[in-house]
Amino acid sequence: MNSIVCYNEEGVKTQADFFNDISAVRKFAIENKKRTYILHSENLYYFAVAFIGILQAKKTLAISANISPEFIKEISDEETHFFPEEEIKMCTCKGASVNQQFDIDPQSDVILWTSGTTGNPKKIQKKYHHLSTECKELADLWGDAAKDCLFCETVNHHHIYGLLFSFLLPLRLGAPFLAERIEMPETLEKLQDKKIILASSPAFLKRISKDSNIKSLRLAGLFCSGGVLPFESAKDAQRILGQWPVEIYGSTETGGIAHRISKNGLEWAPFSVCSISLADNGCLCVKSPYIAEQDGFVTGDLVEFLDNGNFVLSGRADSIVKIEEKRISLTEVENRILSSGLAQEACVLALSGKRQYLAAAIVLNAKGKEKFFGTSKLQINSFFKDHLSKFLENSVIPKKWRYVEAFAQDAQGKIKRQDVEKLFFLEKICAELFFAANNDFFDGHFPQFALLPAVAQIDTVIKVFNKFFGTNIILKRISRIKFTTPIRPNSKVQLQINYCEKEKMISFEFFDMQNKKYSSGTFFCDFPL
């Protein structure tokens, strides 16, 4: 009873502590009379205590990462009790009169609330045996490597991946877990004296710097799920952490479907208990003991089956769009961009103007940054267009391009596509310019008092805009222009351009290093695709 169940900031929690605290929660849940308990605790120890105590009390357990008041109100009724971390702690402080363990009924209801693929809350109904059966499969595969290890998480245990790998799996193996989530790579340095298993996300592994100071980390296993992990990030993780990530593919509805180590290729190996097939819509259909649906679950992922029983993901069904009557997968275009060897990540969107077109945002890798150093955006655009022209028809090659340092991501490491879309509609450009005395713009304006003429300033705005966006805009109509101070020869000037895609409107300001304004204006343009 003195074996360690959990490490936390205060010290350790033993098996005796664990059983006593579970008993306290079980007693509370029985006496409270409510039927359903919505559980939320950032501290994994109190989450685990409440998880087991509620189910031992034969109550329905609901888990939600979203605890906004309106959301909780929406998913509750008179038979529901919201059970946050503070109340769980208070409950355990009271103790229980009987420190006795009870089995959990395999048919106990467990509800997982998820955003799903639409971004709207979705209720996933499971039985406890779906989770326990999956844990057995995970233990059979990786249990030997986890002996004497401390389980740690960088992910949210209110989602199924974190729930399984951060809490249920170590519990089954009799291994301790860390109560606090690891938020930053530097935190791992404090664990160098322990042999650990890390349940991570793509977002966390991407943050691991190439100059990381993590040394001598005793990492026995590294798992990753929740989104796409770029190959270069997986490679960096191996170099810095000493383990190549084992990627898990699945969903809340299905549990784990397959796994892979990307150094061995892009194909996925199904878990032994999963039966996979191709649905009529070309998507993956899965049957397994983890899935509530007797007929299996049809995912939204398009797949290609290989002769060895493995499969390759080829995009999502909802990623198929029609551009000028031609069907194209956004995922296929993204993969073609990645195949250039110069991009770490790519996000392709279908946008609408006068007609629908594709737009691509790219995070260059180290090789890409080196190749394009000092190169104009127009030249980079041309490279990727030429590369894609080897595989795609011209009508489905992206017409707009953006290059960013990183994509905004959610807690699970998935790209926030709505944030990427904003890159193409509301833009701000800042440039520092130097107008030398021998610049042709000053020729004839004026011999006794040289200054940069209005037409030259507008021409400069258009040229900077075209260079930045790789476009060839056409001036349509000048709405307003104001000149405050002349721009003289040998002037170092700041230029700020704001562009509104919806109105095809460009506004600009020229000002000096002390923010004194030279001129400003607004004009409208044609923006041919």
Order of alpha helices (4+ residues) and beta strands (2+ residues): beta-beta-alpha-beta-alpha-beta-alpha-beta-alpha-beta-beta-alpha-beta-alpha-beta-beta-alpha-beta-alpha-beta-beta-beta-beta-beta-beta-beta-beta-beta-alpha-beta-beta-alpha-alpha-beta-alpha-beta-alpha-beta-beta-beta-beta
